[in-house]
Amino acid sequence: MAKRSYPLSKVYGLLEPGPVVLLTTADCGSANIMTLSWLTMMEFEPPLVGCIIGERNHSFGLLMASRECAINIPTVELAERVVACGNCTGANTDKFAKFGFTPKPAAQIAVPLVAECFAQLECRVTDTGMVERYGLFVLEVVKAWIDPAVNNPRTIHHRGRGAFMVAGETIKLKSKMK
Amino acid sequence: MAKRSYPLSKVYGLLEPGPVVLLTTADCGSANIMTLSWLTMMEFEPPLVGCIIGERNHSFGLLMASRECAINIPTVELAERVVACGNCTGANTDKFAKFGFTPKPAAQIAVPLVAECFAQLECRVTDTGMVERYGLFVLEVVKAWIDPAVNNPRTIHHRGRGAFMVAGETIKLKSKMK
């Protein structure tokens, strides 16, 4: 499915629900995929995302070197492969090849997107001041893509030890919040 | 429903799915409730939580002064009141009274918990170094409570502009992740 460019001002609505994401990184031709759910919005626009990545992760080195990454948001159809990505390290595995994910060139960064995900956020690292203490990277989303056919994405949400909540119905309430 | 003490080592499983939470604060006898979904786990144990609170929020001053807060996790039955809490400021409103939430004394902090929520996390602020730049408070969860009757909490997840995703089914996968 061809993705459509998505307004940066609406990115918060993709991440606030708290989905498990696939973080892609690359450096010198070596790309990786990391399963992640420790992230939060930090600013609406330009969208800033705080994301915790421990230094033992293979993605840590790639991200520190290239200062770029993509946040790809999967839906439940990909759940088994998303978990498989989290069960192994990219140090000795090409996860794109092993789990059948399609690397797709990004527009503004030299990191492949995961074509199978319904939304993709191209990011640059803007602050590494909290990396040493907390593994916290501040990312700015510089370009966003979405599959326009997906309205109520059945994202997956990590409850721990193999349990994932799958996004259910959407309700509308009279909110003044963005 | 009487709450049961919940192991700190399992707190991540409550917050990783990304629910909207009610943050309670208090200082000098004045308590407040803030609706929030910009937060992330930062460490498993002791559990650290990063939470973004802008200085324009009434809760900001209370939190800076007392250095304590509670993260209360509501389910969908409370959705209308949760949104109502987000639609007004505590500067001139007692939100506990106005929205019919029951303040319940905490064990380790001088901030009331929201009795109606199925889980409550008592927190102390451990790092304000990123508050000025990002509004990011680092919180340590020092005590956790849960309603033992709730197994698959129907939490709500903010999609923006009045739309909330309600937690759906739980699936189990073969994950090596915590």
Boltz contact constraints between the chains, C-beta under 6 A:
constraints:
  - contact:
      token1: [A, 13]
      token2: [B, 159]
      max_distance: 6.0
  - contact:
      token1: [A, 13]
      token2: [B, 160]
      max_distance: 6.0
  - contact:
      token1: [A, 16]
      token2: [B, 37]
      max_distance: 6.0
  - contact:
      token1: [A, 16]
      token2: [B, 158]
      max_distance: 6.0
  - contact:
      token1: [A, 17]
      token2: [B, 18]
      max_distance: 6.0
  - contact:
      token1: [A, 17]
      token2: [B, 157]
      max_distance: 6.0
  - contact:
      token1: [A, 17]
      token2: [B, 159]
      max_distance: 6.0
  - contact:
      token1: [A, 17]
      token2: [B, 165]
      max_distance: 6.0
  - contact:
      token1: [A, 18]
      token2: [B, 17]
      max_distance: 6.0
  - contact:
      token1: [A, 18]
      token2: [B, 18]
      max_distance: 6.0
  - contact:
      token1: [A, 18]
      token2: [B, 157]
      max_distance: 6.0
  - contact:
      token1: [A, 37]
      token2: [B, 16]
      max_distance: 6.0
  - contact:
      token1: [A, 38]
      token2: [B, 40]
      max_distance: 6.0
  - contact:
      token1: [A, 38]
      token2: [B, 41]
      max_distance: 6.0
  - contact:
      token1: [A, 39]
      token2: [B, 40]
      max_distance: 6.0
  - contact:
      token1: [A, 40]
      token2: [B, 38]
      max_distance: 6.0
  - contact:
      token1: [A, 40]
      token2: [B, 39]
      max_distance: 6.0
  - contact:
      token1: [A, 40]
      token2: [B, 40]
      max_distance: 6.0
  - contact:
      token1: [A, 41]
      token2: [B, 38]
      max_distance: 6.0
  - contact:
      token1: [A, 42]
      token2: [B, 52]
      max_distance: 6.0
  - contact:
      token1: [A, 42]
      token2: [B, 134]
      max_distance: 6.0
  - contact:
      token1: [A, 52]
      token2: [B, 42]
      max_distance: 6.0
  - contact:
      token1: [A, 83]
      token2: [B, 173]
      max_distance: 6.0
  - contact:
      token1: [A, 83]
      token2: [B, 175]
      max_distance: 6.0
  - contact:
      token1: [A, 86]
      token2: [B, 177]
      max_distance: 6.0
  - contact:
      token1: [A, 87]
      token2: [B, 176]
      max_distance: 6.0
  - contact:
      token1: [A, 134]
      token2: [B, 42]
      max_distance: 6.0
  - contact:
      token1: [A, 157]
      token2: [B, 17]
      max_distance: 6.0
  - contact:
      token1: [A, 157]
      token2: [B, 18]
      max_distance: 6.0
  - contact:
      token1: [A, 158]
      token2: [B, 16]
      max_distance: 6.0
  - contact:
      token1: [A, 159]
      token2: [B, 13]
      max_distance: 6.0
  - contact:
      token1: [A, 159]
      token2: [B, 17]
      max_distance: 6.0
  - contact:
      token1: [A, 160]
      token2: [B, 13]
      max_distance: 6.0
  - contact:
      token1: [A, 162]
      token2: [B, 172]
      max_distance: 6.0
  - contact:
      token1: [A, 162]
      token2: [B, 173]
      max_distance: 6.0
  - contact:
      token1: [A, 162]
      token2: [B, 175]
      max_distance: 6.0
  - contact:
      token1: [A, 163]
      token2: [B, 170]
      max_distance: 6.0
  - contact:
      token1: [A, 163]
      token2: [B, 172]
      max_distance: 6.0
  - contact:
      token1: [A, 164]
      token2: [B, 171]
      max_distance: 6.0
  - contact:
      token1: [A, 165]
      token2: [B, 17]
      max_distance: 6.0
  - contact:
      token1: [A, 165]
      token2: [B, 167]
      max_distance: 6.0
  - contact:
      token1: [A, 165]
      token2: [B, 170]
      max_distance: 6.0
  - contact:
      token1: [A, 166]
      token2: [B, 168]
      max_distance: 6.0
  - contact:
      token1: [A, 166]
      token2: [B, 169]
      max_distance: 6.0
  - contact:
      token1: [A, 167]
      token2: [B, 165]
      max_distance: 6.0
  - contact:
      token1: [A, 167]
      token2: [B, 168]
      max_distance: 6.0
  - contact:
      token1: [A, 168]
      token2: [B, 166]
      max_distance: 6.0
  - contact:
      token1: [A, 168]
      token2: [B, 167]
      max_distance: 6.0
  - contact:
      token1: [A, 168]
      token2: [B, 168]
      max_distance: 6.0
  - contact:
      token1: [A, 169]
      token2: [B, 166]
      max_distance: 6.0
  - contact:
      token1: [A, 170]
      token2: [B, 163]
      max_distance: 6.0
  - contact:
      token1: [A, 170]
      token2: [B, 165]
      max_distance: 6.0
  - contact:
      token1: [A, 171]
      token2: [B, 164]
      max_distance: 6.0
  - contact:
      token1: [A, 172]
      token2: [B, 162]
      max_distance: 6.0
  - contact:
      token1: [A, 172]
      token2: [B, 163]
      max_distance: 6.0
  - contact:
      token1: [A, 173]
      token2: [B, 83]
      max_distance: 6.0
  - contact:
      token1: [A, 173]
      token2: [B, 162]
      max_distance: 6.0
  - contact:
      token1: [A, 175]
      token2: [B, 83]
      max_distance: 6.0
  - contact:
      token1: [A, 175]
      token2: [B, 162]
      max_distance: 6.0
  - contact:
      token1: [A, 176]
      token2: [B, 87]
      max_distance: 6.0
  - contact:
      token1: [A, 177]
      token2: [B, 86]
      max_distance: 6.0
  - contact:
      token1: [A, 178]
      token2: [B, 160]
      max_distance: 6.0
